[in-house]
């Protein structure tokens, strides 16, 4: 999972987190950085429509 974070000195950076780590916008990390954006969400939107429908 990738996230944009804001460091305590004001700089922003993009950081990769290992699989299985769950973070949200606004979370404060161990080093004091704050998650400001999640550009590549691992979650599937509930509003996503299937690409093809199959009838049996």
C-alpha positions as CSV (number, residue, x, y, z in Angstrom):
1,X,0.0,0.0,0.0
2,X,1.3,3.5,-0.9
3,X,0.5,6.6,1.1
4,X,1.5,10.2,1.1
5,X,2.7,11.4,4.5
6,X,3.6,14.7,6.0
7,X,6.7,14.6,8.2
8,X,7.1,16.6,11.4
9,X,9.5,19.0,9.6
10,X,6.8,19.8,7.0
11,X,8.1,17.8,4.1
12,X,5.8,15.4,2.3
13,X,6.8,12.1,0.7
14,X,5.3,9.0,-0.7
15,X,5.9,5.9,1.3
16,X,5.2,2.2,0.7
17,X,3.8,0.0,3.5
18,X,4.0,-3.8,3.7
19,X,1.0,-5.9,2.8
20,X,-1.4,-6.4,5.6
21,X,-0.7,-2.9,7.2
22,X,-4.0,-1.0,7.5
23,X,-3.7,2.8,7.6
24,X,-6.2,5.6,7.0
25,X,-5.9,9.3,6.3
26,X,-5.1,11.2,9.5
27,X,-3.3,8.3,11.2
28,X,-0.1,9.3,13.1
29,X,2.8,7.0,12.4
30,X,5.5,5.9,14.9
31,X,8.0,8.6,13.6
32,X,5.4,11.4,14.1
33,X,4.4,11.6,10.4
34,X,0.8,12.0,9.5
35,X,-1.0,10.1,6.6
36,X,-2.4,12.8,4.3
37,X,-3.5,10.8,1.2
38,X,-4.0,7.2,0.0
39,X,-3.6,7.4,-3.8
40,X,-3.7,3.7,-4.4
41,X,-6.4,2.2,-2.2
42,X,-6.3,-1.6,-1.8
43,X,-10.0,-1.6,-1.1
44,X,-12.7,-2.2,-3.7
45,X,-15.4,0.5,-3.8
46,X,-18.9,-0.7,-2.9
47,X,-20.2,1.3,-5.9
48,X,-18.1,-0.6,-8.4
49,X,-20.1,-2.2,-11.1
50,X,-19.1,-5.6,-12.5
51,X,-17.6,-5.5,-16.0
52,X,-19.7,-8.4,-17.3
53,X,-22.9,-10.1,-16.1
54,X,-23.4,-13.8,-16.8
55,X,-26.8,-15.5,-16.9
56,X,-27.1,-19.1,-16.2
